Amino acid sequence: MKPVKITIEGDFWDTQIYAGELTLFGADGTLHRINWALLIDALAKQHSNEQTAIRVAFADGDIFYTEKVQKVLRDPSIEAIVKQQLKALAALSISGSQAHWNAYWKVGVTPFNFLPTDTDIYYHRLFASGDEGVYSTARSASSDPRGRGRIRHHDGRVLQIKASNQNTAIAAAGGVDGLFELAFNPKNKNFIDGTEHISENACNACEWAFESIIAWSDESAYFAQFREEVDTQTKRKFRTFDAVLSQEQIFGEQRLNARSNTRIWGSHEKLFCISSEGLEILDYTPRPPTRQIRETWYIKRASFQTRDSWIRPGSAQSSIPLPLSPQAQRLLER
């Protein structure tokens, strides 16, 4: 089945969706804010025959992962209708611009005086990274062209930032400077309690895996492993750093040496390794440590032989080779 999509016309550098609002960073320094919830509702009403598919594809897809809804979807008659609508939606060409969706679209000026390498929204604050470090401002005041509410949190070059949903922290990939972690505190007037240099190993990108962090560059990847412990007096859980593990320790040095054009990256608690041998996917599941020497708990989920295995050169982040087998495509789309 073809992917379903909505095309938003314009020249944009980055996008974020948070609390029912889509934020677009224009390449010309503009900041676009679209009421995504209202726009999707309007599009669903315009395309009544595909309205359920539009809502679940672009606004309410998380409901498919709730146990009660999954039981309903197992009803063959309901499952058939949803799949039919998704197939019909994939055949539609839905696109628009500010002129088309002006009722849901506001334009301002970016509060940052630089073009960010990456952005994120966390605890209602808009974060941006770049050559001069990591900055943030209140999301409600993010169209202030003077940047009066802008705060600088880190003064080193950062290529990518990733906020954690469960650890109140922000991981930052600092290129040749390595991996950093910013401890977020909503009660602190500057919102950051401190910055920890996790690893000096170079990384252009990073991703959370529960309490740990996956980091990678064009050349290699590594895993900054943390473990969760409990304070015996307060019974509160806390994170503690364990070790930095190389890609050879995770996949096995002999296995990696036997492959050519290897590229490794992480996403949603999964580790992907693409090479001349195909695509291998590992699942990470943290467990209480049972040994003195810590190890990663990666379980091989699947492996696929690609029909035409290649890695796109010159990319800061890994590219999935195409075409993949239908089974691999479905797995990656989950």
Secondary structure, 3 states (H helix, E strand, C coil): CCCCCEEECCCEEEEEEECCEEEEEECCCEEEEEEHHHHHHHHHHHCHHHHHHHHHHHCCHHHHHCHHHHHHHCCHHHHHHHHHHHHHHHHCCEEECCCCCHHHEEEEECCCCCCCCEEEEECCEEEEEECCEEEEEEHHHCCCCCCCCCEEEECCCCCEEEECCCCCEEEEECECCCEEEEEECCCCCCCEEEEEEEECCCECEEEEECCEEEEECCCCEEEEEEEEEECCCCCCEEEEEEEEEEHHHHHCHHHHHCCCCCEEEEECCEEEEEECCEEEEEEECCCCCCCCCCCCCEEEEEEECCCCCCCCCCCCCCCCCCCCCHHHHHHHCC
